[in-house]
Amino acid sequence: MPRLLLQAVTALAGLVLAAAAAADSQRDPGLREVIAAAIRATPCYEGKYDDVVWFALMRPRVEARLRRLPQDLRLGEDTAAAAERILHAVHCESSKHAMLRDRPHLVLAVIDVESAFDPFAVSSAGAVGLMQVMPFWPNQLGLSNRDLIDVEMNVRMGTSILAYYLDRERGDYRRALGRYNGSLGKRQYPDLVLGRLNSRWSR
């Protein structure tokens, strides 16, 4: 196991209890069943993309972000393979949700802001991985802490949370993003994500 991966897994174990008190942004009463259902859903397997044009446009952009990471943080793969793995997860998991089916680029913008595409990122509040999922979910849903740094599982949980809030806010990006970040009513985070969406991830 690469040194940085081992350090990340070890750090996650200590963060679960410490971060729980700061994790209210993902403690919405209806969210637990949404994430549990997502975990039970069919995983994304390798396969042909439905949107070849989207993939062709997004791949060099994701690769550019990944090149900024140390080699140990690129999922143990070369840059192209790591980018393909992330894009496949984003495209497949987004397609499972009506509110994200045509918006995988929004998920990329969230990942960009939340973790800068670092799969081992841990926030000061203890949120983990590409989409910064809170660490109390493994204990509640029968997962391991390591699942939080698994690309497919992290994106599956993150897209479920984002889609839940988009549905709750009837497609209002700003309010949904505010809920996702735990900053509803404040403009900084939604403006940051939407700015990144328009400048880097829109077609």
C-alpha positions as CSV (number, residue, x, y, z in Angstrom):
1,M,0.0,0.0,0.0
2,P,1.5,3.4,-0.9
3,R,2.7,5.4,2.0
4,L,0.3,8.3,1.5
5,L,-2.7,5.9,1.1
6,L,-1.7,4.2,4.4
7,Q,-1.5,7.5,6.1
8,A,-4.9,8.6,4.8
9,V,-6.6,5.4,5.9
10,T,-5.1,5.7,9.3
11,A,-6.1,9.3,9.6
12,L,-9.7,8.5,8.7
13,A,-10.1,6.2,11.6
14,G,-9.2,9.0,14.0
15,L,-11.5,11.5,12.3
16,V,-14.8,9.7,12.5
17,L,-15.6,10.5,16.1
18,A,-13.9,13.9,16.1
19,A,-15.7,15.1,13.0
20,A,-19.2,13.9,13.9
21,A,-20.0,17.0,15.9
22,A,-19.2,19.3,12.9
23,A,-21.1,17.2,10.4
24,D,-24.5,18.7,10.7
25,S,-24.6,19.7,7.1
26,Q,-25.1,16.1,6.1
27,R,-27.5,15.1,8.9
28,D,-30.7,15.9,7.1
29,P,-33.3,13.4,8.4
30,G,-34.2,12.2,4.9
31,L,-30.6,11.7,3.7
32,R,-29.8,8.4,5.4
33,E,-32.2,6.4,3.3
34,V,-31.1,8.1,0.1
35,I,-27.5,7.2,0.7
36,A,-28.4,3.7,1.8
37,A,-30.4,3.2,-1.4
38,A,-27.5,4.5,-3.5
39,I,-25.1,2.0,-1.9
40,R,-27.5,-0.8,-2.6
41,A,-27.8,0.3,-6.3
42,T,-26.0,-1.3,-9.2
43,P,-22.4,-0.2,-9.2
44,C,-20.8,1.5,-12.3
45,Y,-18.9,-0.9,-14.4
46,E,-16.5,-0.2,-17.2
47,G,-18.3,0.4,-20.4
48,K,-18.9,2.7,-23.3
49,Y,-19.9,6.2,-22.5
50,D,-23.3,7.4,-23.6
51,D,-21.8,10.8,-24.2
52,V,-18.6,10.5,-26.1
53,V,-18.4,14.2,-26.8
54,W,-18.7,15.0,-23.1
55,F,-16.0,12.6,-22.2
56,A,-13.7,13.9,-24.9
57,L,-14.1,17.5,-23.7
58,M,-13.8,16.7,-20.0
59,R,-10.9,14.2,-20.0
60,P,-8.1,16.8,-20.7
61,R,-9.6,19.1,-18.1
62,V,-9.6,16.4,-15.4
63,E,-6.1,15.3,-16.4
64,A,-4.9,18.8,-16.0
65,R,-6.2,18.9,-12.5
66,L,-4.7,15.5,-11.6
67,R,-1.3,16.6,-12.8
68,R,-1.2,19.0,-10.0
69,L,-1.3,16.1,-7.5
70,P,1.7,14.1,-6.3
71,Q,1.9,10.8,-8.1
72,D,0.9,8.9,-5.0
73,L,-2.4,10.6,-5.0
74,R,-3.4,9.6,-8.5
75,L,-5.1,6.4,-7.5
76,G,-2.0,4.3,-8.3
77,E,-2.6,4.8,-12.0
78,D,-1.2,7.1,-14.7
79,T,-3.0,10.4,-15.2
80,A,-5.1,9.3,-18.1
81,A,-6.3,6.1,-16.4
82,A,-7.1,8.1,-13.2
83,A,-9.0,10.7,-15.2
84,E,-11.0,8.0,-17.0
85,R,-11.9,6.3,-13.7
86,I,-13.2,9.6,-12.2
87,L,-15.1,10.6,-15.3
88,H,-16.7,7.2,-15.6
89,A,-17.9,7.3,-12.0
90,V,-19.2,10.9,-12.3
91,H,-21.0,10.2,-15.6
92,C,-22.5,6.9,-14.4
93,E,-23.6,8.0,-11.0
94,S,-25.0,11.3,-12.2
95,S,-27.1,9.4,-14.8
96,K,-28.9,7.5,-11.9
97,H,-30.5,10.8,-10.6
98,A,-33.1,12.8,-12.5
99,M,-31.7,16.0,-11.1
100,L,-28.2,15.3,-12.2
101,R,-28.8,13.2,-15.4
102,D,-27.9,16.1,-17.7
103,R,-25.6,17.8,-15.2
104,P,-22.4,15.7,-14.7
105,H,-20.4,18.8,-15.3
106,L,-21.9,20.2,-12.0
107,V,-20.6,17.2,-10.1
108,L,-17.1,17.9,-11.6
109,A,-17.3,21.5,-10.4
110,V,-18.2,20.3,-6.9
111,I,-15.3,17.9,-6.9
112,D,-13.0,20.6,-8.2
113,V,-14.0,23.0,-5.3
114,E,-14.3,20.4,-2.6
115,S,-11.1,18.3,-3.1
116,A,-9.3,19.6,-6.2
117,F,-9.6,16.0,-7.4
118,D,-7.6,14.6,-4.5
119,P,-9.2,11.3,-3.6
120,F,-7.6,11.3,-0.1
121,A,-8.5,14.9,0.8
122,V,-9.7,15.4,4.4
123,S,-11.3,18.7,5.4
124,S,-11.0,20.5,8.7
125,A,-14.5,19.2,9.5
126,G,-13.4,15.6,8.7
127,A,-15.2,15.4,5.3
128,V,-13.4,12.9,3.0
129,G,-12.6,12.2,-0.6
130,L,-13.4,13.6,-3.9
131,M,-16.9,14.9,-2.9
132,Q,-16.0,15.4,0.8
133,V,-18.5,12.9,2.3
134,M,-18.8,13.1,6.1
135,P,-17.2,10.2,8.0
136,F,-20.1,9.2,10.1
137,W,-21.8,7.5,7.1
138,P,-19.6,4.3,7.2
139,N,-20.6,3.6,10.8
140,Q,-24.3,4.2,10.0
141,L,-24.4,2.2,6.8
142,G,-22.2,-0.7,7.4
143,L,-19.2,0.5,5.4
144,S,-15.6,0.8,6.3
145,N,-13.7,4.1,6.5
146,R,-11.7,3.0,3.5
147,D,-14.9,3.2,1.4
148,L,-14.8,7.0,1.7
149,I,-11.6,7.2,-0.3
150,D,-12.9,4.7,-3.0
151,V,-13.6,6.8,-6.1
152,E,-16.7,5.0,-7.1
153,M,-18.2,4.8,-3.6
154,N,-17.4,8.4,-2.7
155,V,-18.9,9.7,-6.0
156,R,-21.9,7.5,-5.5
157,M,-22.6,8.9,-2.0
158,G,-21.7,12.5,-3.0
159,T,-24.0,12.5,-6.1
160,S,-26.8,11.1,-4.0
161,I,-26.5,13.9,-1.5
162,L,-26.3,16.6,-4.2
163,A,-29.2,15.1,-6.1
164,Y,-31.3,15.0,-2.9
165,Y,-30.7,18.6,-2.2
166,L,-31.3,19.6,-5.8
167,D,-34.7,17.8,-5.6
168,R,-35.5,19.4,-2.3
169,E,-34.7,22.8,-3.7
170,R,-36.5,22.2,-7.0
171,G,-33.4,22.6,-9.1
172,D,-32.2,25.8,-7.4
173,Y,-28.4,25.4,-7.8
174,R,-27.5,28.0,-5.2
175,R,-29.7,26.7,-2.4
176,A,-28.9,23.0,-3.1
177,L,-25.1,23.8,-3.1
178,G,-25.6,25.8,0.1
179,R,-27.2,22.7,1.7
180,Y,-24.5,20.5,0.4
181,N,-21.8,22.6,2.0
182,G,-23.8,23.4,5.1
183,S,-23.9,27.1,4.3
184,L,-27.5,27.6,3.2
185,G,-28.2,31.4,2.8
186,K,-24.6,32.3,2.2
187,R,-23.3,33.0,-1.3
188,Q,-19.6,32.2,-1.0
189,Y,-19.7,28.5,-1.7
190,P,-22.5,28.4,-4.3
191,D,-20.7,31.3,-6.1
192,L,-17.4,29.4,-6.0
193,V,-18.9,26.2,-7.5
194,L,-20.9,28.0,-10.1
195,G,-18.0,30.2,-11.1
196,R,-15.8,27.1,-11.5
197,L,-18.6,25.4,-13.4
198,N,-18.8,28.3,-15.9
199,S,-15.0,28.9,-16.2
200,R,-13.8,25.3,-16.3
201,W,-16.5,22.6,-16.6
202,S,-19.2,24.0,-18.9
203,R,-19.1,22.8,-22.5
